[in-house]
Amino acid sequence: MSAVAGGGRMPLDALLEDFTVYLSAERGFSPNTVRAYRTDLRGLLAFAEGRAVCDADGLTLDLLRDWLWVATQAGLSKATIARRSASARSFTAWLTRTGVSPLDPAVRLRSPKPGRTLPRVINRAQMQALLDHLEPAGPGRRSA
């Protein structure tokens, strides 16, 4: 029997397992995406357990923000923080849809804006080396 069907205050670990089945079976997420979500959420649940939170009612906006803040302070990239935020939002939204939680605490949880970087370009010497390796266009042959 699934944790959701069991109702009541189910352990977060059991809810996480049901959520990963949902991601795979119903949403059709790839195994890599499901693995990334599971890893992120296991980290969240460990963080929550360290704060004496053992059920979905303890997953508050403040707890989620603290979890992301600790990750930021640990030097994780903006992209990783954004993915963790997305994982948490998906999980708490699912908890609400399935009736486990009356309210979704992550509705107001925001992700950091990813940094924009300029594209890498090659220098003149690299371009010349590339051109030197091209087959020369002879008479009657068109160059690319």
C-alpha positions, -999 to +999 in steps of 0.1 A: +000+000+000+013+034-008+021+060+018-004+084+003-032+058+003-025+051+039-034+086+049-025+103+082+010+114+092+031+092+070+069+092+073+086+115+048+108+087+035+077+067+025+062+098+009+094+103-010+093+068-024+057+073-036+067+106-051+095+091-071+071+064-084+048+092-095+076+111-113+086+079-132+052+063-139+028+092-142+050+121-153+074+100-174+105+116-161+138+100-172+157+078-147+184+105-144+158+132-135+141+110-110+175+102-095+184+139-092+150+147-076+154+118-052+189+129-042+178+165-037+148+155-016+168+130+005+190+160+013+159+180+023+146+152+044+179+148+062+179+185+068+144+184+081+152+154+103+180+175+118+154+200+127+131+174+143+107+174+114+094+140+107+062+145+086+049+167+058+033+192+082+068+203+092+079+212+057+074+249+060+085+278+038+111+288+064+125+253+065+128+251+027+145+285+026+169+275+054+178+243+034+185+263+003+205+290+023+227+263+038+234+249+003+242+284-010+266+289+019+282+256+011+291+270-023+267+251-045+261+267-079+230+287-088+219+260-112+221+234-084+202+256-060+176+262-087+172+224-093+169+218-056+142+245-054+123+229-083+126+195-066+111+209-034+084+227-052+073+196-071+073+175-040+053+199-019+028+205-047+024+167-050+019+165-013-009+190-016-025+174-046-026+140-030-042+154+002-012+148+025-007+185+031-035+211+032-013+239+019+018+240-003+046+258+016+068+261-015+043+282-036+063+313-026+098+296-028+119+312-055+149+299-074+180+320-079+184+335-114+210+316-132+241+336-141+246+344-177+280+338-192+294+349-225+300+321-251+335+308-254+352+319-285+383+307-303+413+330-309+430+338-342+456+310-339+429+284-332+409+296-361+439+295-384+447+259-373+411+249-380+412+265-415+446+248-422+430+214-417+402+220-442+406+205-476+415+232-501+388+239-527+402+232-562+390+244-596+354+233-601+349+225-564+329+247-542+341+256-508+319+250-478 
